[in-house]
Amino acid sequence: MLWLGHSSFYLETPAGVRLVTDPYGPQVSPAAPVVTADVVTVSHEHFDHNYLDNIKGNPVIWRGLTPEGDWAQVDVTFKDVHAYTVPTYHDDAAGAKRGKNAVFVLEVGDLRLAHLGDLGHVLNDEQVQRIGRVDVLMIPVGGYFTIDAGQAWQVVAALKPRVVLPMHYLVPGMQGFPIAGVDEFTAGRANVRRFGEGKIDLRAESLPQETEVWVLAASQPRV
């Protein structure tokens, strides 16, 4: 897996499926990558999460929301990837401020990943149950448009993932995003690891038993 920046990750499965989450474009950052993919997930239809112009390879697009802005109820399989969505909101007012958001749960063999998109509230018990067991959690932590660091830790406590991958936080080069950096999320916390550029290996059998936060450096795949 690679973090492409913002809320976008690049995952290669054992069957060779190249999956990209929530792609963004140069209006977010000039570092926006050009990526070849087989599958793209889009948690909601905001410009910093659904930019497809930099995606090559004629991928299948799994959209968490319908064109009308309602939840799409995704439950699909592509080779060795099974994905389903869990309905959530982009704010703490049942969507009144920023609309709906879809959590994508990705199952690849015995590995379970959850991408929370632009989650804007702490999860309720039903949402936690529908998401289920999580090995790897991709969670927004920057606040303002999404949950902030404190709320993110509440979500981590509810889901109990083995690995937390923070996303949607301020990094150099981002244009006009009044969000916090990742240090507000990691400050004073144990079990935080920082990685340089390059892929990380996500195998269920080698993940930590107790929750660790892995802060990734934005990387681009070799196309």
N, C-alpha and C positions, 0 to 999 in steps of 0.2 A: 504494500500500500504506500501511496504518496499523498501528502497534503499539497494541494495545488494553490492554497491560499483561500482566504475568506471561508466559505462553507463548502468548498469543493475538494473532494478527495478522488483519487484514482486507485481502483482496485483491480488486480488481475487474479482471476480464480484458477484453480487447478485445471479446469477445462479450457483455459485460455480466454475466457470472457473478460473483456476490458470494460469496466463500469466506472462512470463518472457521476458524482453527485453535484447538484446545484451549481452548474457552471456560471461563471461571471465573465465580464468583458472589460475592455480597456477603460470604460467610464468609471469602473471601480478602482482599477489600478493598472498602470502600464505594464505590470508584470503578468497580466492575465495570459495564461498559456494557451497554445494551440495543441489540441489533444485528439488522438484517434480513439474512438470508442465503439463498442458494440451496443451498449445500453447506457442511457442517461436517465437519472432520476431527478425530478423537479418537485420540490416540496411545496412551492407556491409560485405564483406568477409575478413576482417582483423582478425588476431588471437585473438585480445583482444575484439572482438565483436561477434564471432561465435563459441565459445568453448562449444560444446554440451556434452562432456564427463561427466560433473557434473550434467547434467539434467536427472532426473529419470522420469519414468511414460509414456514413449513412446509418447511424445507430437507431435502435428502437428507443422511443421516448416514453418513459413511464411518468405520467403527470399526476401529482397528488390531488389536484383540484380540477374541476370541470371548467369549460370556458365561461360558465355562469358564476364561477367562484365558489361553488359548493364542493364538498369532498367527493372524490372520485371512487373511493372504495376499491383500491387496487388489490388484486390477489393474482399474481402472475408468476410464470416460470420461464426462464431462458437458459437452456442447457443446465448448468449446475447451480444456477442462482434462482432461489425462490424469494419473492418479495411480497409483502403486504403492507398496507398503510393503517395508521391509527389516527383518527380525527383529533385535532387540537386547534388552538387559536394562536394568532399572531400577537395577541395582546391579552391583558387581564380583564377585558370587558366583553367577553364572548364574541370577539371579532368586530365590535362596534368601531374600533379605532383603525385596525389594520387588516381586518379580514381573517380568513381561515388559514390553517397551516396543516400539513400532513407529515406525520412521523413515518419514515420508511424503515421497516424491519427487513433486513437482508439475511437470508439463510444460505450459507455456502458449506455444504457438508455438515459437520457438527459445529461449525462456527456461526455465531449469531451476532450481527451488528445492528445497531440502531442509529439512524441519522435523524436528529430532531428538527432539522430545518430551522426556521425562525420561530421557535417556541417562545411564546410570550407570557407564560404563566407556569406555576408549579403544577405538576401532574396530579390528577385525582386518582383515587384507588382503582377505578375502572380502567383508566388509561394505563396505569402501571401494570395491571393484570393483562390487558390486551397486548401490551408490548412484550411481556413475558421475560424470560431469562435473557440477559444481555452479557455477551463477552466483551464487546468493544462498543463504547458509547461515544458518538460524535455530537458534541453539545455546545450551543452558543453560550458565551460567557461575557460578552462585551457590554450588555445592558443597552438602554435607550430604546432600541428597536426590538429587543429580545429580553429574555431573563438576564439578570445581572449575576455577578459572581456568587453572592449569597444564595440567590434562588437556585442557581445551577448546582450548588452543593446540596441543596434540599432534594433536587432531582437525582443526583448521584446517590444520595442516601436511600432513596426509594427504590432505585433500579439495581443498585449493588453490582455494577459492572466490574470486570476484572481490569480493563484498561479504559481510561477516559482520554479522549482526544479533544481538547478544547478547540473551538473554531469561532468565527464571527467576532473577532476582536481586532483592535487597532494595531496595524503594522505600518512601518514606513512606506510611503508611496500611495496610501489610500487617499481618495479624494472626497472630502466633505463628509466623513463619517464621524459623528460625535460620540464615539463609543470608547470604552476603556480598553487598555491593553491586557495581556494575559496575566501580568504580574498581580493584578488585583485578585485573580482567581487562585493563583498558586501561593500567595504570600502566607507564610507561617505554616504551610502544609508539608507533611512528610510524604514520602513515596512519590516524589516528583522527579521525573527523568527528562532531560533535554537531549534532543537528537539533532545532528547535523543534517545536511541535505542527503537525499537518497531514500531508497525504499526501506520500509520496516517489514519484517516478516511476521505475519499474523497466522499462527497455527494454534489451534485450540489447546493442544497438549503442552505447548511451551509458554502460554500466557501465565502471568502471576496469579497466585491464589487469592491474595489480598489486593484490593483496588490500588492501582497506580495511575498517576497522571503522566501521560507522555506528551510533551510539548514538541511538536514537529517543526522543522524548518521548511518553509515553502520550497517545493522542488517541482521540476518539470520532467515528465517522462521523455525518454529518447524515442522520437517518432520515426 
